[in-house]
């Protein structure tokens, strides 16, 4: 009986869900890894431009960096610009080595890194150093943690040479793109790109599988950014983590995000909100990552959706 139900469910999902969208010519997605027990890599996107390659986000781990360098070498074209969608280290740790390999590449990012260096990253450093001194970092995580400290030791590699301070069209490497600034979203200022000609959006961590990473988020500002993305014409969206989405998938993700916030603002039990996310976002949660999703969603409900006013002020604008 269970088998029949499973088969029916599989048929149901196969007919209800459209085929996985393919990335158009001129774009190349390098998906970040998401493994239990270590930090994820954000997705990276290469964009062909007249002057060379534009690279969006540089990942965390050396293996991701190596894939980026290998792709650029195989294309035989220089990286002329790096865009950081936000400063989280799973999207920026590779900056230093990529910029060393391509020293002429300009770095486009918001100025939110400045507040992060004296705020979240400074607090992270203190807790990492404490954990190291107390021998609380498992051997398997040591290299990753030391790499994060190294990135923090070289803040100039995270600072933009071309700060993004407002939304508008921008010519990068001879290619015209629309650069959008989302204030108080996943970070104090996130950057996302839209390409009207390709009908494509590069969303950074404003859209994330399998769970919104809310460590430095202002949840309501993030919701407004999703509304802006929804108002943008596109047929394919490249998220900060996970597979490309068509518009119906993006709208499903946005609905799941909104439901999570509404549940967080209600007096419903945390477990109910987590189960709601698991249900609404099921198509974005890879098999075997359910426990990770439960843990993270529960943590973000406590720490961001039900945070104290003091904590809220760290990541949201003054009321
Ligand atoms: Zn990320």
Boltz pocket constraint, residues with backbone or C-beta under 6 A from the ligand:
constraints:
  - pocket:
      binder: B
      contacts: [[A, 41], [A, 42], [A, 88], [A, 90], [A, 91], [A, 205], [A, 213], [A, 240], [A, 241]]
      max_distance: 6.0
